[in-house]
Amino acid sequence: MSTPCFDTVILSDLHLGSEVSRAKAALQMLKANSFRRLILLGDIFCDLNFRRLKKEHWQFLSYIRKLSNPRRGVEVVWVEGNHDYGLSEVMSHLVGIPVHREYEWEFQGFRHLAIHGHQFDRFLINNRLLPSVFTAVHEHLQKMAFARTRLAGFLERFDTVWLRLSDKVATQALAYAKDRNVQRVFCGHTHEAMSAQREGIEYFNTGSWTQENATYITIDEEGVSIHAYQERSDDYHSGQERGETSAEPAEVSGASGLPGNVEYETVYS
């Protein structure tokens, strides 16, 4: 069976340089899919300290550079996030692609908008220092023996759900999309894959690649789908041969607290 060709694949929040970045799995996912456009929707890096990048992190970046070669026929778009803010010039030289603050395109009569989402996070905007403190604590725990235990997982969810507030980001993104006259808006930032709909406008969040349930989005003639990457035994062991990558439908719904006129959806691949 041939691999379906998607118009667009979107992933975000890979956080290269972090101990919990699933760069190897993300690379395998990209190699297993065929697409005409790839959107890296922000926070691809954890910070500007490139010395923290591991071998598999550089391998991911190398593949992105290969994809951006015009002979491949793939449009690669990098949308800036709050963690990789200020990397525009660096990324233009490193992987050969421009970096956008937001990106808009049309497909099948629908106007689509990709924006990382931190622009709609009022807590982050009003308390710029506090999220940095939690990030520093989380990174310290990642270096300890229990980096992947419940404590680190708790801090991951506390940082993303309670501080970034998925529902508020979705609400603000939907309002912004209405002002821009777009029908579909895509964000990352919250690390929580979800979809919502209001007044005929669809909102999708890509989730992240720092948690066990890594997710990504595809767009084709049948619509928008959120996929959960199914972990394989070689995701964290570069010495093993790469097998087939699989993805299964992700049941996603909005976080509680969205206004009553927002319709939640479960999106299947």
Residue frames as qw, qx, qy, qz and C-alpha x, y, z in Angstrom:
[[0.000, 0.889, 0.458, 0.000, 0.00, 0.00, 0.00],
 [0.417, 0.465, -0.024, 0.780, 1.42, 3.38, -1.00],
 [0.272, -0.401, -0.456, 0.747, 1.87, 6.11, 1.58],
 [0.156, 0.862, 0.472, 0.099, -0.82, 8.81, 1.24],
 [0.396, 0.213, -0.002, 0.893, 0.45, 12.24, 0.25],
 [0.161, -0.774, -0.491, 0.365, -0.79, 14.97, 2.55],
 [0.267, 0.859, 0.107, 0.423, -0.98, 18.57, 1.53],
 [0.023, -0.738, 0.385, -0.555, 0.44, 19.68, 4.90],
 [0.750, -0.304, -0.521, 0.271, 2.02, 18.15, 7.99],
 [0.122, -0.791, 0.191, -0.568, 2.31, 20.31, 11.14],
 [0.761, -0.336, -0.456, 0.317, 4.30, 19.61, 14.29],
 [0.050, -0.831, 0.173, -0.525, 5.40, 21.86, 17.13],
 [0.546, -0.690, 0.344, -0.327, 7.11, 22.00, 20.51],
 [0.900, 0.191, -0.356, 0.165, 9.92, 19.56, 19.85],
 [0.447, -0.862, 0.226, -0.075, 12.21, 21.47, 22.22],
 [0.835, 0.334, -0.266, 0.347, 15.54, 20.37, 20.77],
 [0.194, 0.543, -0.494, 0.651, 18.17, 20.58, 23.49],
 [0.641, -0.415, 0.302, -0.570, 15.82, 19.28, 26.16],
 [0.180, -0.273, 0.939, -0.106, 16.39, 15.89, 27.77],
 [0.501, 0.305, 0.752, -0.302, 12.81, 14.90, 26.92],
 [0.440, 0.557, -0.274, -0.649, 12.81, 16.00, 23.28],
 [0.773, 0.125, 0.622, 0.000, 11.63, 13.10, 21.09],
 [0.224, 0.692, -0.402, -0.556, 13.62, 14.19, 18.06],
 [0.119, -0.197, 0.934, 0.273, 14.29, 10.64, 16.90],
 [0.325, 0.452, 0.815, -0.161, 10.59, 9.80, 16.88],
 [0.312, 0.780, 0.128, -0.528, 9.74, 13.04, 15.09],
 [0.078, 0.551, -0.658, -0.507, 12.32, 12.29, 12.42],
 [0.191, 0.058, 0.971, 0.134, 10.93, 8.80, 11.90],
 [0.356, 0.627, 0.585, -0.370, 7.42, 10.21, 11.58],
 [0.271, 0.753, -0.190, -0.569, 8.51, 12.65, 8.88],
 [0.006, 0.383, -0.837, -0.390, 10.33, 9.93, 6.94],
 [0.244, 0.224, 0.943, -0.042, 7.28, 7.67, 7.06],
 [0.330, 0.734, 0.489, -0.338, 4.93, 10.28, 5.59],
 [0.385, 0.253, 0.455, 0.762, 4.66, 11.99, 2.23],
 [0.002, -0.838, -0.413, 0.358, 3.61, 15.64, 2.10],
 [0.456, 0.667, 0.222, 0.546, 3.84, 18.80, 0.02],
 [0.040, -0.757, 0.178, -0.628, 4.26, 21.22, 2.90],
 [0.655, -0.303, -0.565, 0.401, 5.81, 20.92, 6.36],
 [0.157, -0.806, 0.043, -0.569, 5.08, 23.54, 9.03],
 [0.557, -0.105, -0.596, 0.569, 7.29, 23.60, 12.12],
 [0.247, -0.782, -0.349, -0.453, 4.95, 25.49, 14.41],
 [0.161, -0.803, 0.265, -0.509, 7.32, 26.96, 16.97],
 [0.593, -0.605, 0.483, -0.223, 9.40, 25.94, 19.99],
 [0.902, 0.315, -0.290, 0.053, 11.42, 23.56, 17.88],
 [0.466, 0.340, -0.559, 0.595, 14.32, 24.56, 20.13],
 [0.542, -0.611, -0.516, 0.258, 14.24, 24.61, 23.92],
 [0.217, -0.902, 0.013, 0.373, 16.53, 27.65, 24.03],
 [0.470, 0.849, -0.240, -0.023, 19.45, 29.24, 22.19],
 [0.399, -0.634, 0.662, 0.036, 22.12, 27.02, 23.80],
 [0.798, 0.412, -0.354, -0.262, 23.14, 24.84, 20.85],
 [0.128, 0.477, -0.841, 0.220, 25.70, 23.01, 23.00],
 [0.552, -0.064, 0.670, -0.492, 22.83, 21.07, 24.52],
 [0.780, 0.364, -0.191, -0.473, 21.85, 19.56, 21.18],
 [0.684, -0.246, 0.686, 0.040, 22.39, 15.80, 20.96],
 [0.189, -0.167, 0.799, 0.545, 23.25, 13.71, 17.93],
 [0.188, 0.493, 0.838, 0.140, 19.60, 12.91, 17.19],
 [0.080, 0.830, 0.278, -0.478, 18.75, 16.60, 17.46],
 [0.030, -0.585, 0.479, 0.654, 21.31, 17.47, 14.79],
 [0.209, 0.103, 0.904, 0.358, 20.03, 14.59, 12.66],
 [0.211, 0.721, 0.633, -0.188, 16.54, 16.08, 12.77],
 [0.061, 0.830, -0.061, -0.551, 17.86, 19.49, 11.69],
 [0.180, -0.341, 0.733, 0.560, 19.89, 17.88, 8.92],
 [0.252, 0.381, 0.867, 0.197, 16.79, 16.19, 7.55],
 [0.162, 0.841, 0.369, -0.361, 14.87, 19.48, 7.63],
 [0.041, -0.678, 0.393, 0.620, 17.64, 21.05, 5.58],
 [0.210, -0.029, 0.874, 0.437, 17.40, 18.21, 3.05],
 [0.235, 0.625, 0.741, -0.074, 13.64, 18.62, 2.82],
 [0.084, 0.841, 0.122, -0.520, 14.05, 22.33, 2.10],
 [0.275, -0.249, 0.638, 0.674, 16.06, 21.58, -1.05],
 [0.507, 0.402, -0.060, -0.760, 13.91, 22.83, -3.97],
 [0.378, 0.240, -0.817, -0.364, 14.49, 19.54, -5.79],
 [0.034, 0.131, 0.941, -0.310, 12.49, 17.74, -3.11],
 [0.254, -0.399, -0.556, -0.684, 9.36, 19.69, -3.99],
 [0.463, -0.601, -0.620, 0.202, 8.46, 20.25, -0.33],
 [0.028, -0.741, 0.052, -0.669, 7.71, 23.67, 1.12],
 [0.596, -0.303, -0.576, 0.471, 9.21, 23.90, 4.62],
 [0.148, -0.763, -0.076, -0.624, 7.84, 26.66, 6.86],
 [0.487, -0.166, -0.611, 0.602, 9.23, 27.57, 10.28],
 [0.274, -0.793, -0.239, -0.490, 6.92, 29.60, 12.54],
 [0.229, 0.407, -0.557, 0.686, 8.58, 31.27, 15.50],
 [0.627, -0.580, -0.520, -0.036, 7.67, 30.26, 19.05],
 [0.335, -0.913, 0.122, -0.198, 8.51, 31.86, 22.38],
 [0.809, -0.443, 0.293, 0.254, 11.38, 29.42, 23.06],
 [0.674, 0.115, 0.377, 0.625, 13.05, 29.91, 19.67],
 [0.131, 0.969, 0.198, -0.066, 12.34, 33.64, 19.53],
 [0.103, -0.890, 0.354, 0.269, 15.14, 35.54, 17.80],
 [0.648, -0.202, 0.671, 0.300, 16.38, 32.59, 15.74],
 [0.640, 0.711, 0.189, -0.221, 15.28, 33.93, 12.36],
 [0.301, 0.823, -0.466, -0.124, 18.73, 34.80, 11.07],
 [0.346, -0.438, 0.829, -0.036, 20.36, 31.73, 12.62],
 [0.697, 0.220, 0.668, -0.140, 17.82, 29.32, 11.13],
 [0.594, 0.763, -0.048, -0.251, 18.06, 30.90, 7.69],
 [0.223, 0.705, -0.672, -0.045, 21.73, 29.90, 7.65],
 [0.399, -0.311, 0.837, -0.207, 21.49, 26.66, 9.63],
 [0.515, 0.238, 0.823, -0.038, 18.71, 24.87, 7.77],
 [0.135, 0.002, 0.578, 0.805, 18.17, 27.17, 4.84],
 [0.097, -0.628, -0.715, -0.291, 14.56, 28.20, 5.51],
 [0.077, -0.461, 0.084, -0.880, 12.94, 31.50, 6.51],
 [0.196, -0.335, -0.798, 0.461, 11.26, 31.93, 9.87],
 [0.200, -0.525, -0.378, -0.736, 7.81, 33.54, 10.12],
 [0.203, -0.105, 0.563, -0.794, 5.90, 34.99, 13.05],
 [0.642, 0.299, 0.573, -0.414, 2.76, 33.56, 11.48],
 [0.060, -0.172, 0.781, 0.597, 2.02, 31.86, 8.19],
 [0.600, 0.403, 0.363, -0.588, -1.12, 31.87, 6.04],
 [0.004, 0.171, -0.823, -0.542, -2.04, 29.69, 3.06],
 [0.699, 0.182, 0.063, -0.688, -5.08, 28.47, 1.14],
 [0.008, -0.123, 0.979, 0.165, -6.16, 24.91, 0.46],
 [0.057, -0.405, -0.891, -0.196, -9.42, 23.71, -1.05],
 [0.152, -0.686, -0.374, -0.605, -11.04, 27.11, -0.67],
 [0.612, -0.736, -0.264, 0.117, -10.18, 27.42, 3.04],
 [0.197, 0.790, -0.354, 0.461, -7.86, 30.07, 4.44],
 [0.855, -0.323, -0.320, 0.249, -5.46, 28.53, 6.97],
 [0.008, -0.862, 0.312, -0.400, -3.36, 30.33, 9.58],
 [0.843, -0.162, -0.386, 0.337, -0.45, 28.89, 11.58],
 [0.045, -0.765, 0.295, -0.572, 0.70, 30.86, 14.64],
 [0.380, 0.173, -0.827, 0.377, 2.52, 29.39, 17.63],
 [0.518, -0.603, -0.574, -0.198, 0.02, 30.59, 20.23],
 [0.491, -0.307, -0.424, 0.697, 2.12, 32.28, 22.92],
 [0.009, 0.241, 0.139, 0.961, 0.75, 35.56, 21.59],
 [0.547, -0.472, -0.374, -0.582, -2.60, 34.55, 23.15],
 [0.691, -0.310, -0.568, 0.322, -1.14, 33.47, 26.50],
 [0.159, -0.870, -0.006, -0.467, -1.90, 36.39, 28.80],
 [0.781, -0.612, 0.063, 0.111, -0.23, 34.71, 31.77],
 [0.790, 0.041, 0.152, 0.592, 3.02, 34.41, 29.83],
 [0.278, 0.688, 0.146, 0.655, 2.77, 37.98, 28.57],
 [0.352, -0.837, 0.002, -0.419, 2.06, 39.44, 32.02],
 [0.707, -0.617, 0.346, -0.012, 4.49, 37.20, 33.97],
 [0.670, 0.632, -0.389, -0.005, 7.51, 36.77, 31.75],
 [0.006, 0.605, -0.739, 0.297, 9.88, 35.77, 34.55],
 [0.695, -0.220, 0.541, -0.420, 7.80, 33.07, 36.29],
 [0.943, 0.299, 0.010, -0.147, 7.60, 30.63, 33.34],
 [0.485, 0.652, -0.539, 0.219, 11.40, 30.85, 33.05],
 [0.341, -0.494, 0.677, -0.427, 11.71, 29.78, 36.68],
 [0.868, 0.023, 0.394, -0.302, 9.57, 26.68, 36.10],
 [0.798, 0.554, -0.235, -0.010, 11.50, 25.91, 32.91],
 [0.169, 0.663, -0.661, 0.308, 14.79, 26.06, 34.83],
 [0.577, -0.301, 0.642, -0.407, 13.46, 23.75, 37.57],
 [0.916, 0.265, 0.169, -0.247, 12.09, 21.32, 35.01],
 [0.642, 0.636, -0.417, 0.096, 15.38, 21.20, 33.11],
 [0.131, -0.577, 0.723, -0.356, 17.24, 20.51, 36.36],
 [0.762, -0.087, 0.530, -0.362, 14.95, 17.57, 37.12],
 [0.852, 0.479, -0.121, -0.172, 15.48, 16.20, 33.62],
 [0.382, 0.646, -0.631, 0.196, 19.18, 15.80, 34.38],
 [0.416, -0.397, 0.702, -0.420, 18.49, 13.73, 37.49],
 [0.065, -0.078, 0.991, 0.089, 17.89, 9.98, 37.65],
 [0.254, 0.485, 0.794, -0.265, 14.11, 10.38, 37.96],
 [0.058, 0.246, -0.273, -0.928, 13.84, 12.72, 34.96],
 [0.394, -0.094, -0.644, -0.649, 11.06, 10.66, 33.40],
 [0.146, -0.285, -0.881, 0.349, 9.19, 9.91, 36.59],
 [0.077, -0.757, -0.642, -0.095, 5.86, 11.25, 37.73],
 [0.282, -0.718, -0.165, 0.615, 7.43, 14.36, 39.27],
 [0.179, -0.244, 0.446, 0.843, 8.88, 15.56, 35.99],
 [0.001, 0.416, 0.781, 0.466, 5.62, 14.67, 34.27],
 [0.176, -0.775, -0.545, 0.265, 3.69, 16.66, 36.85],
 [0.208, -0.609, 0.070, 0.762, 5.85, 19.73, 36.27],
 [0.145, 0.064, 0.668, 0.727, 5.39, 19.34, 32.52],
 [0.100, -0.625, -0.726, -0.269, 1.62, 19.44, 32.91],
 [0.260, -0.758, -0.352, 0.484, 1.73, 22.21, 35.51],
 [0.241, -0.389, 0.280, 0.844, 3.85, 24.37, 33.23],
 [0.007, 0.086, 0.674, 0.733, 1.72, 23.80, 30.15],
 [0.211, -0.569, -0.758, -0.238, -1.84, 23.34, 31.39],
 [0.325, -0.758, -0.452, 0.342, -2.03, 25.60, 34.42],
 [0.274, -0.551, 0.091, 0.783, 0.33, 28.33, 33.31],
 [0.057, -0.098, 0.573, 0.812, -0.39, 28.41, 29.61],
 [0.430, 0.391, 0.511, -0.633, -4.09, 27.66, 29.88],
 [0.245, 0.103, 0.821, 0.506, -5.09, 25.77, 26.74],
 [0.159, 0.703, 0.693, -0.021, -8.66, 27.00, 26.79],
 [0.019, -0.865, -0.083, 0.495, -7.73, 30.67, 26.85],
 [0.207, -0.387, 0.614, 0.656, -5.22, 30.24, 24.03],
 [0.226, 0.343, 0.851, 0.327, -7.91, 28.51, 21.96],
 [0.089, 0.824, 0.508, -0.235, -10.44, 31.25, 22.67],
 [0.073, -0.787, 0.173, 0.587, -8.05, 34.03, 21.72],
 [0.257, -0.184, 0.755, 0.574, -6.87, 32.16, 18.62],
 [0.233, 0.550, 0.786, 0.159, -10.45, 31.73, 17.41],
 [0.046, 0.898, 0.257, -0.355, -11.12, 35.44, 17.89],
 [0.188, -0.614, 0.450, 0.620, -7.92, 36.32, 16.04],
 [0.296, 0.110, 0.838, 0.445, -8.85, 33.99, 13.17],
 [0.207, 0.759, 0.614, -0.065, -12.24, 35.66, 12.88],
 [0.031, -0.871, 0.046, 0.488, -10.58, 39.08, 12.63],
 [0.176, -0.464, 0.666, 0.557, -8.24, 37.74, 9.95],
 [0.745, 0.374, -0.049, -0.550, -11.10, 36.11, 8.05],
 [0.261, 0.349, -0.893, -0.116, -9.54, 32.65, 8.11],
 [0.819, -0.185, -0.261, -0.476, -11.48, 29.40, 8.47],
 [0.929, -0.216, -0.248, 0.171, -8.84, 27.27, 10.20],
 [0.026, -0.852, 0.420, -0.312, -6.23, 28.31, 12.75],
 [0.909, -0.043, -0.357, 0.209, -3.41, 26.11, 14.09],
 [0.201, -0.837, 0.382, -0.336, -1.40, 26.66, 17.27],
 [0.699, 0.051, -0.638, 0.319, 1.11, 24.85, 19.46],
 [0.034, -0.564, 0.354, -0.746, 2.51, 26.22, 22.75],
 [0.667, -0.430, 0.219, -0.568, 0.12, 24.52, 25.19],
 [0.040, 0.317, -0.947, 0.031, 1.43, 20.97, 24.60],
 [0.464, 0.231, 0.750, -0.412, -2.19, 19.81, 24.66],
 [0.029, -0.065, -0.751, -0.656, -3.54, 18.43, 21.36],
 [0.254, 0.507, 0.670, -0.479, -7.13, 19.52, 20.87],
 [0.068, 0.295, 0.547, 0.780, -9.66, 20.90, 18.44],
 [0.107, 0.549, 0.559, -0.612, -12.52, 23.35, 18.84],
 [0.160, 0.404, 0.587, 0.683, -15.02, 25.14, 16.64],
 [0.006, 0.629, 0.463, -0.625, -16.87, 28.41, 16.95],
 [0.349, 0.762, 0.084, -0.539, -18.93, 30.36, 14.43],
 [0.827, 0.559, 0.041, -0.023, -17.71, 28.20, 11.58],
 [0.248, 0.783, -0.545, 0.171, -14.02, 28.64, 12.45],
 [0.960, -0.153, -0.221, 0.082, -11.94, 25.60, 13.38],
 [0.149, -0.822, 0.513, -0.196, -9.09, 25.62, 15.90],
 [0.964, 0.014, -0.242, 0.109, -6.47, 22.88, 16.17],
 [0.293, -0.822, 0.484, -0.065, -3.56, 22.47, 18.54],
 [0.680, 0.456, -0.574, -0.033, -0.65, 20.26, 17.52],
 [0.898, -0.433, -0.064, 0.053, 0.34, 19.09, 21.01],
 [0.121, -0.849, 0.513, 0.031, 4.06, 18.44, 21.56],
 [0.858, 0.275, -0.421, 0.101, 6.99, 16.05, 21.15],
 [0.064, 0.518, -0.657, 0.544, 8.22, 16.16, 24.75],
 [0.639, -0.186, 0.507, -0.548, 5.62, 13.84, 26.25],
 [0.410, -0.034, 0.908, 0.073, 4.79, 10.17, 25.80],
 [0.468, 0.624, 0.624, -0.052, 1.72, 11.03, 23.76],
 [0.162, -0.364, 0.347, 0.849, 3.43, 12.89, 20.90],
 [0.473, 0.647, 0.580, -0.143, 1.02, 14.29, 18.31],
 [0.145, -0.239, 0.412, 0.867, 1.04, 15.94, 14.90],
 [0.505, 0.580, 0.342, -0.540, -1.48, 17.25, 12.38],
 [0.306, 0.035, 0.718, 0.625, -2.12, 16.38, 8.74],
 [0.425, 0.564, 0.179, -0.685, -4.26, 18.22, 6.20],
 [0.186, -0.012, 0.824, 0.535, -5.57, 16.65, 3.02],
 [0.295, -0.194, -0.519, -0.779, -8.67, 16.53, 0.83],
 [0.504, -0.449, -0.734, -0.075, -10.60, 14.78, 3.61],
 [0.384, -0.874, -0.118, -0.273, -9.90, 17.51, 6.16],
 [0.025, 0.690, -0.572, 0.442, -7.73, 17.96, 9.24],
 [0.898, -0.256, -0.357, -0.025, -6.58, 15.05, 11.41],
 [0.258, -0.752, 0.535, -0.285, -4.67, 14.88, 14.67],
 [0.870, 0.131, -0.475, 0.028, -2.46, 11.81, 14.94],
 [0.614, -0.692, 0.369, -0.092, -0.88, 10.26, 18.02],
 [0.455, 0.574, -0.681, 0.000, 2.55, 8.83, 17.31],
 [0.947, -0.291, -0.042, -0.129, 2.81, 5.25, 18.50],
 [0.224, -0.777, 0.589, -0.012, 6.08, 4.75, 20.35],
 [0.920, 0.233, -0.314, 0.018, 8.40, 2.01, 19.17],
 [0.841, -0.469, -0.010, 0.271, 11.18, 0.34, 21.09],
 [0.686, 0.103, 0.110, 0.712, 13.90, 2.08, 19.05],
 [0.046, 0.934, 0.226, 0.274, 12.67, 5.62, 19.59],
 [0.351, -0.906, 0.235, -0.035, 15.33, 6.27, 22.19],
 [0.714, -0.355, 0.520, 0.306, 18.04, 3.93, 20.86],
 [0.394, 0.763, -0.281, -0.429, 19.77, 5.23, 17.76],
 [0.143, -0.434, 0.863, 0.216, 21.73, 2.01, 17.30],
 [0.519, 0.258, 0.807, -0.114, 18.67, 0.01, 16.35],
 [0.127, 0.142, 0.667, 0.720, 17.40, -0.21, 12.82],
 [0.367, 0.194, 0.162, -0.895, 14.43, 1.99, 12.01],
 [0.225, 0.294, 0.924, 0.097, 11.24, 0.06, 11.35],
 [0.042, -0.563, -0.569, -0.598, 7.85, 1.15, 10.16],
 [0.049, 0.023, 0.380, -0.924, 6.34, 4.19, 11.82],
 [0.170, -0.522, -0.798, -0.250, 2.71, 3.98, 12.78],
 [0.144, -0.090, 0.250, -0.953, 0.17, 6.48, 13.99],
 [0.118, -0.461, -0.879, 0.000, -3.21, 5.93, 15.50],
 [0.149, -0.728, -0.333, -0.581, -6.19, 8.26, 15.90],
 [0.235, -0.018, -0.552, 0.800, -5.95, 10.59, 18.85],
 [0.228, -0.755, -0.600, -0.134, -9.08, 11.34, 20.75],
 [0.297, 0.026, -0.197, 0.934, -8.78, 15.01, 21.49],
 [0.164, -0.811, -0.531, -0.182, -11.09, 17.42, 23.11],
 [0.083, 0.721, -0.134, 0.674, -10.86, 20.89, 24.49],
 [0.295, -0.051, -0.681, 0.669, -9.84, 21.67, 28.01],
 [0.168, -0.730, -0.657, 0.091, -12.65, 22.73, 30.28],
 [0.225, -0.603, -0.172, 0.746, -13.50, 26.38, 30.50],
 [0.122, 0.092, 0.513, 0.845, -14.13, 27.34, 26.87],
 [0.404, 0.148, 0.150, -0.890, -17.25, 29.40, 26.27],
 [0.608, 0.230, 0.701, -0.292, -20.46, 27.53, 25.63],
 [0.651, 0.679, 0.037, -0.337, -20.56, 28.52, 21.98],
 [0.139, 0.607, -0.759, -0.193, -17.37, 26.57, 21.27],
 [0.957, 0.054, -0.001, -0.285, -18.00, 23.09, 19.90],
 [0.368, -0.557, 0.738, 0.102, -15.43, 20.46, 20.80],
 [0.838, 0.377, -0.271, -0.287, -14.49, 17.76, 18.35],
 [0.723, -0.343, 0.575, 0.168, -12.74, 14.43, 18.41],
 [0.478, 0.708, -0.384, -0.350, -10.53, 14.25, 15.33],
 [0.873, -0.100, 0.470, 0.084, -9.59, 10.93, 13.80],
 [0.073, -0.538, 0.636, 0.548, -6.83, 10.19, 11.34]]
